[in-house]
Amino acid sequence: MTVTSRGAVGAIEVGGFAATVGGNAMDILPPDDGLQGLAAFERRHVAGIMPNAAHQAAHGFMTGAPYELAIVEFDDQGRCYDRGQMDGVAKRLDALAPDPAQPGQDAILVVFVHGWQHDARSDDQNLSAFRVLLSETVDYERTRASAGVAARPVLGVFVGWRGLSAFGLGGVIADATFWERQAAGLRVAVGSVRELFGRLRHYRNRQKKNLGNPLLVIVGHSFGGMIVFSALAQSLIQAASAPATGVTPEFADLVLLVNPAIEGARYIPIYDLVTSPAFEARTTRQLPVFICAQAENDQPVGTVFPLGSVGHAITEATIGDLEKWCVTHALGFVPGFRTHALAGPTGNEPFVLTPPDTAQANPFWVVGAAKEVIDGHGGIWQTPFLQFIASLVFQHVQASKQGPSGAATTEAPSAAPEPSGDLAEFAKSIGPIKMPRR
């Protein structure tokens, strides 16, 4: 295994590689998929401070794997460490659709924003897992491509930031960085990541305007979920305020937040819209455009977050019990926001989603997940949740081939002969997704 000299500032080294760094377990191995261009693996240490510097040198999309992958990294002020990373993404998007007035090449774009105690090192388990999901998406797109029609390329964008700043004493020091890393994440959310999302959105919307079939999915975990929500909040609220006949998102086809560490109060404007009489009277059923999946046993978000926010109940004026609860609890832990429950496997079911239908009148989901699906704050790569994520993404992959996926339909977009109503039934047609583990 190759190592480089870049590492933690003032780090204490133990021979070889540490098994964990600040809770960032490296039990998911980087897949052997042929990807070229990633930086060499960095030496791991048991204690130190992570430098405020980029981990990757590649500009634009790396190739060699079935998919293409770009990594764009941001510093603690939300600025690109290396403008070449951003410019490389822009150049590739412009090549896909060079003439705004003409149809360009459709692509499937999947974005992942990592969270607390992670970064863009080449062996970070979030990056490794993301690469596996990109390969699965390629396989699904190829097997469902119509005769004589080329499969759309799959382009992944991994958003890196300094989610791990200091570590040591096992996980004690890294765990103590929760609040200062939240503050850094908020700065990232209002920084150049908005340019990145804007460039992706512009490509998607240009293609749709020219009757193309692109797909854009944005995923954020932990503080990465906070970054995604904060950066897209205005667009999410605008989508929820759409006419009662349907929600037509302009920001992405699907936004998925997993264990997001963001105040429930930030979601109240969307909650007020989707629970209004006009919205609840909708009969149009459509695929979800926003999902928050929250582990029931997530201690950092479920316990630490409320304890650290208790002062808000004193310093912030609120009206009613909902606002009072929301200023001290995270989005996924507000009972009134919950729309779904996600339980673990039972019998031949890969998971149990209640209610089970993929297409519903309310495309804004807040899902409570049992520990068999998501185990704690970082246990997001378990097979049941991987199948849940893949099923949602692949439903959107199939729907996007049938026309503009944001357009409302009176029936759920189907992918015959696969079922499209019951999400768990659809997951059976995909099969389990396994991660390469140590």
C-alpha positions, 0 to 999 in steps of 0.5 A, spaced: 500 500 500 503 506 497 503 512 502 505 519 501 508 524 506 502 528 507 499 527 514 496 530 520 500 536 523 504 534 529 501 527 528 503 521 532 505 516 528 504 508 529 507 503 524 503 502 518 496 504 518 491 505 524 485 501 524 480 508 525 482 515 525 477 519 530 471 514 529 472 514 521 473 506 521 476 504 514 473 497 514 470 499 507 476 498 502 477 502 496 474 498 490 478 495 485 474 498 479 480 501 475 479 509 477 485 513 475 487 519 478 486 519 485 492 521 490 496 516 493 494 513 500 496 518 506 499 515 512 494 514 518 496 516 525 493 515 532 493 523 534 494 530 530 491 535 527 489 535 520 491 540 515 487 545 512 489 543 505 486 539 499 487 531 499 487 531 491 490 534 486 486 531 480 482 537 476 476 535 473 473 528 472 477 522 473 476 516 468 478 508 468 472 506 472 465 504 469 464 511 471 467 518 472 469 521 478 470 528 480 473 531 487 472 538 489 474 540 496 473 546 500 477 550 506 474 552 512 471 558 509 468 555 504 473 557 498 476 552 493 482 549 495 484 549 488 480 552 483 482 547 478 477 542 481 471 546 480 473 549 473 474 541 471 467 540 473 465 546 469 469 544 463 466 537 463 459 540 464 460 545 458 462 539 453 456 535 455 451 541 453 456 546 449 450 550 446 444 552 450 439 552 445 441 545 442 440 538 446 446 536 449 448 529 451 444 526 457 448 524 463 446 521 470 450 526 475 450 523 483 453 528 488 455 526 495 457 531 501 461 527 506 460 529 514 463 529 520 470 526 521 471 525 514 474 528 508 477 527 501 482 522 502 483 516 497 481 511 502 476 515 506 470 510 507 465 514 504 469 515 498 470 508 497 462 507 498 460 512 493 464 509 488 461 502 489 454 506 488 456 509 482 458 502 479 452 500 481 448 506 478 452 504 471 450 497 471 443 499 472 443 504 467 446 499 462 441 493 463 435 498 462 438 502 456 433 501 450 435 497 444 439 502 439 440 507 445 447 508 448 447 508 456 448 515 459 454 516 462 454 516 470 458 522 473 460 522 480 462 528 484 465 527 491 464 534 495 470 534 500 471 539 506 475 538 513 470 534 516 476 531 521 480 537 524 483 533 530 483 526 533 487 522 538 485 518 545 481 514 541 475 518 538 475 522 544 478 528 541 475 527 534 468 527 538 469 533 541 470 537 535 462 536 533 460 544 534 467 547 531 466 542 525 458 544 525 460 552 524 465 550 519 460 546 515 455 552 515 461 556 512 462 551 507 454 551 506 454 559 504 461 558 500 463 556 493 459 549 494 453 553 491 457 555 485 458 547 484 451 546 485 449 552 481 453 549 475 450 542 476 443 545 476 444 549 470 446 543 466 440 539 468 435 545 467 438 546 460 438 539 458 430 539 460 429 545 457 431 542 450 427 536 452 433 532 454 433 526 460 438 528 465 438 526 472 441 530 478 441 526 485 445 530 491 446 526 497 449 529 504 451 525 510 451 528 517 454 535 517 454 534 509 446 534 510 447 540 513 451 543 507 446 541 502 440 543 506 443 550 507 445 551 500 439 549 497 434 551 502 431 557 498 430 552 492 427 547 496 422 552 499 420 554 492 419 547 490 414 546 496 410 552 494 409 550 487 402 549 484 397 544 488 398 540 481 405 538 482 412 539 485 417 541 479 424 541 482 429 546 479 435 544 484 435 536 483 431 530 481 432 528 488 435 530 494 437 525 500 439 527 507 442 522 512 442 523 519 443 531 517 445 535 523 441 541 522 436 545 526 428 542 525 427 550 525 430 550 518 425 545 515 418 549 518 417 553 512 417 547 508 413 543 513 408 549 513 407 548 506 406 541 505 401 540 511 397 546 508 390 544 506 391 546 499 397 541 498 394 536 502 388 536 497 393 534 492 391 527 488 398 527 483 402 522 485 410 523 484 417 520 486 420 523 492 424 530 491 426 530 498 428 525 503 431 526 510 433 519 513 434 519 520 437 513 524 433 512 531 439 511 535 444 517 532 447 519 539 451 525 536 444 528 532 439 525 537 442 527 544 449 531 543 445 536 538 439 537 543 444 538 549 448 543 545 442 547 543 439 548 550 441 555 550 436 556 544 430 555 548 432 561 552 435 566 547 430 565 541 423 567 542 418 561 539 411 560 538 407 554 540 410 547 542 413 545 535 417 551 534 420 550 541 422 543 540 425 545 533 430 550 536 433 545 540 432 538 536 435 536 529 430 536 523 430 528 523 428 528 531 422 532 530 416 527 531 411 532 527 415 532 521 415 524 520 412 521 514 415 514 514 418 509 518 423 504 515 424 498 519 430 492 517 429 486 513 423 481 515 422 474 511 424 475 504 423 483 505 430 487 504 427 492 508 420 495 511 418 502 509 411 504 512 407 507 508 410 502 502 409 506 496 414 510 492 410 515 489 406 519 493 402 526 493 407 529 498 414 528 495 417 531 501 419 525 506 422 525 513 424 517 515 425 514 521 430 508 520 431 503 525 438 501 527 438 495 523 437 499 517 442 505 519 446 504 525 448 510 529 450 516 526 456 513 521 453 506 520 450 508 513 453 503 509 449 497 511 445 492 506 438 494 508 440 502 507 444 501 501 438 497 498 433 503 500 438 508 497 439 504 490 432 503 489 430 510 490 436 512 485 434 507 480 427 509 480 429 516 478 434 513 473 428 509 470 423 515 470 428 520 467 428 516 461 420 517 460 421 525 460 422 530 464 422 527 471 420 533 475 414 534 471 408 531 475 404 525 473 397 522 475 401 516 476 407 513 478 413 513 473 413 505 472 419 501 469 415 495 467 416 489 468 419 492 475 414 494 480 414 501 482 409 502 487 412 498 493 419 500 494 421 494 497 418 490 492 422 494 487 429 493 491 428 485 490 429 486 483 436 490 484 438 485 489 443 486 495 449 491 494 455 489 498 461 493 500 468 491 499 470 490 507 477 489 510 
